[in-house]
């Protein structure tokens, strides 16, 4: 069984810090979207885009579009209805990236210490 080392503690603290940062940032964005402070003109821009989409849906304009069903901007819908999905997905993908980096960094560190041997002595090869 492997000993608990200071390196393991550092990796765990980095991981907890990363996940905490993700949760705090997403929570803050959700709060700002709900309060309307992230982009105060978002609803106005969305209404303007809906009007343009309606015009293009009627055949006027360079392309024919379908008119979106939602009366709210996409970021508002995302943060209201799909916040938990965004949070879980962000944490899962960040965990996968973190574990990959830990594996690669520890692998390269362990390979360099194995080649040097204990106490930095070069290992002799038997022929």
C-alpha positions as a Markdown table, in Angstrom:
| # | Residue | x | y | z |
|---|---|---|---|---|
| 1 | Unk | 0.0 | 0.0 | 0.0 |
| 2 | Unk | 1.3 | 3.4 | -0.9 |
| 3 | Unk | 2.2 | 5.9 | 1.8 |
| 4 | Unk | 0.4 | 9.2 | 2.1 |
| 5 | Unk | 2.9 | 11.8 | 1.0 |
| 6 | Unk | 2.9 | 15.6 | 0.8 |
| 7 | Unk | 2.6 | 15.3 | -3.0 |
| 8 | Unk | -0.7 | 13.5 | -2.6 |
| 9 | Unk | -1.9 | 16.3 | -0.3 |
| 10 | Unk | -0.9 | 18.9 | -2.9 |
| 11 | Unk | -2.7 | 17.1 | -5.7 |
| 12 | Unk | -5.9 | 16.8 | -3.6 |
| 13 | Unk | -5.7 | 20.5 | -2.6 |
| 14 | Unk | -5.3 | 21.5 | -6.2 |
| 15 | Unk | -8.2 | 19.4 | -7.2 |
| 16 | Unk | -10.5 | 20.7 | -4.5 |
| 17 | Unk | -9.4 | 24.3 | -5.4 |
| 18 | Unk | -10.2 | 23.7 | -9.1 |
| 19 | Unk | -13.7 | 22.2 | -8.4 |
| 20 | Unk | -14.5 | 25.0 | -5.9 |
| 21 | Unk | -13.5 | 27.6 | -8.5 |
| 22 | Unk | -15.7 | 26.0 | -11.1 |
| 23 | Unk | -18.7 | 25.9 | -8.7 |
| 24 | Unk | -18.2 | 29.4 | -7.5 |
| 25 | Unk | -17.8 | 30.9 | -11.0 |
| 26 | Unk | -20.8 | 29.1 | -12.4 |
| 27 | Unk | -22.9 | 30.1 | -9.4 |
| 28 | Unk | -21.9 | 33.7 | -9.8 |
| 29 | Unk | -22.7 | 33.7 | -13.5 |
| 30 | Unk | -26.1 | 32.1 | -12.7 |
| 31 | Unk | -26.8 | 34.8 | -10.1 |
| 32 | Unk | -25.8 | 37.6 | -12.5 |
| 33 | Unk | -27.9 | 36.2 | -15.3 |
| 34 | Unk | -31.0 | 36.0 | -13.0 |
| 35 | Unk | -30.4 | 39.5 | -11.7 |
| 36 | Unk | -29.8 | 40.9 | -15.1 |
| 37 | Unk | -26.4 | 42.3 | -14.2 |
| 38 | Unk | -24.3 | 40.2 | -16.5 |
| 39 | Unk | -25.7 | 41.8 | -19.7 |
| 40 | Unk | -28.4 | 44.3 | -19.0 |
| 41 | Unk | -29.3 | 44.7 | -22.7 |
| 42 | Unk | -29.5 | 40.9 | -23.3 |
| 43 | Unk | -33.3 | 40.8 | -23.4 |
| 44 | Unk | -33.4 | 43.8 | -25.8 |
| 45 | Unk | -30.8 | 42.2 | -28.1 |
| 46 | Unk | -32.7 | 38.9 | -28.0 |
| 47 | Unk | -36.0 | 40.6 | -28.9 |
| 48 | Unk | -34.3 | 42.4 | -31.7 |
| 49 | Unk | -32.9 | 39.1 | -33.0 |
| 50 | Unk | -36.3 | 37.5 | -32.7 |
| 51 | Unk | -37.8 | 40.2 | -34.9 |
| 52 | Unk | -35.1 | 39.7 | -37.5 |
| 53 | Unk | -35.7 | 35.9 | -37.4 |
| 54 | Unk | -39.4 | 36.5 | -37.9 |
| 55 | Unk | -38.7 | 38.6 | -41.0 |
| 56 | Unk | -36.4 | 36.0 | -42.4 |
| 57 | Unk | -38.9 | 33.2 | -41.6 |
| 58 | Unk | -41.5 | 35.0 | -43.8 |
| 59 | Unk | -39.1 | 34.8 | -46.8 |
| 60 | Unk | -37.5 | 38.2 | -46.6 |
| 61 | Unk | -33.8 | 38.2 | -46.2 |
| 62 | Unk | -30.8 | 36.1 | -47.3 |
| 63 | Unk | -31.9 | 32.8 | -45.6 |
| 64 | Unk | -35.1 | 31.4 | -44.3 |
| 65 | Unk | -35.1 | 30.7 | -40.5 |
| 66 | Unk | -37.4 | 29.2 | -38.0 |
| 67 | Unk | -38.4 | 31.5 | -35.3 |
| 68 | Unk | -37.1 | 30.4 | -31.9 |
| 69 | Unk | -39.8 | 29.3 | -29.4 |
| 70 | Unk | -38.2 | 30.9 | -26.3 |
| 71 | Unk | -38.9 | 34.4 | -25.3 |
| 72 | Unk | -35.8 | 34.5 | -23.1 |
| 73 | Unk | -32.1 | 34.8 | -24.3 |
| 74 | Unk | -30.2 | 31.5 | -24.6 |
| 75 | Unk | -27.9 | 32.2 | -21.6 |
| 76 | Unk | -30.9 | 32.9 | -19.4 |
| 77 | Unk | -32.5 | 29.6 | -20.4 |
| 78 | Unk | -29.2 | 27.8 | -20.0 |
| 79 | Unk | -28.6 | 29.1 | -16.5 |
| 80 | Unk | -32.2 | 28.7 | -15.3 |
| 81 | Unk | -33.2 | 25.3 | -16.7 |
| 82 | Unk | -29.8 | 23.6 | -17.3 |
| 83 | Unk | -27.6 | 24.9 | -14.5 |
| 84 | Unk | -27.1 | 21.5 | -12.9 |
| 85 | Unk | -26.3 | 19.9 | -16.2 |
| 86 | Unk | -23.7 | 22.6 | -16.9 |
| 87 | Unk | -22.2 | 22.2 | -13.4 |
| 88 | Unk | -21.9 | 18.4 | -13.5 |
| 89 | Unk | -20.5 | 18.5 | -17.0 |
| 90 | Unk | -18.0 | 21.1 | -16.2 |
| 91 | Unk | -16.9 | 19.2 | -13.1 |
| 92 | Unk | -16.7 | 15.8 | -14.9 |
| 93 | Unk | -14.6 | 17.3 | -17.8 |
| 94 | Unk | -12.4 | 19.2 | -15.4 |
| 95 | Unk | -11.8 | 16.0 | -13.4 |
| 96 | Unk | -10.9 | 14.1 | -16.5 |
| 97 | Unk | -8.4 | 16.8 | -17.5 |
| 98 | Unk | -7.0 | 17.0 | -14.0 |
| 99 | Unk | -6.5 | 13.2 | -13.7 |
| 100 | Unk | -4.8 | 13.1 | -17.2 |
| 101 | Unk | -2.4 | 15.9 | -16.2 |
| 102 | Unk | -1.7 | 14.2 | -12.8 |
| 103 | Unk | -1.0 | 10.9 | -14.6 |
| 104 | Unk | 1.3 | 12.6 | -17.1 |
| 105 | Unk | 3.2 | 14.7 | -14.6 |
| 106 | Unk | 3.7 | 11.9 | -12.1 |
| 107 | Unk | 4.7 | 9.5 | -14.9 |
| 108 | Unk | 7.4 | 11.9 | -16.1 |
| 109 | Unk | 8.6 | 12.6 | -12.6 |
| 110 | Unk | 8.7 | 8.9 | -11.7 |
| 111 | Unk | 10.5 | 8.0 | -14.9 |
| 112 | Unk | 13.2 | 10.6 | -14.2 |
| 113 | Unk | 13.8 | 9.4 | -10.6 |
| 114 | Unk | 13.8 | 5.7 | -11.7 |
| 115 | Unk | 16.5 | 6.4 | -14.3 |
| 116 | Unk | 18.7 | 8.1 | -11.7 |
| 117 | Unk | 18.2 | 5.5 | -9.0 |
| 118 | Unk | 18.1 | 6.1 | -5.3 |
| 119 | Unk | 19.8 | 9.3 | -4.0 |
| 120 | Unk | 20.6 | 10.5 | -7.5 |
| 121 | Unk | 23.1 | 7.7 | -8.3 |
| 122 | Unk | 23.3 | 6.4 | -11.9 |
| 123 | Unk | 22.4 | 2.8 | -12.2 |
| 124 | Unk | 24.9 | 0.4 | -13.7 |
| 125 | Unk | 23.7 | -1.8 | -16.5 |
| 126 | Unk | 24.8 | -5.5 | -16.4 |
| 127 | Unk | 26.1 | -6.8 | -19.7 |
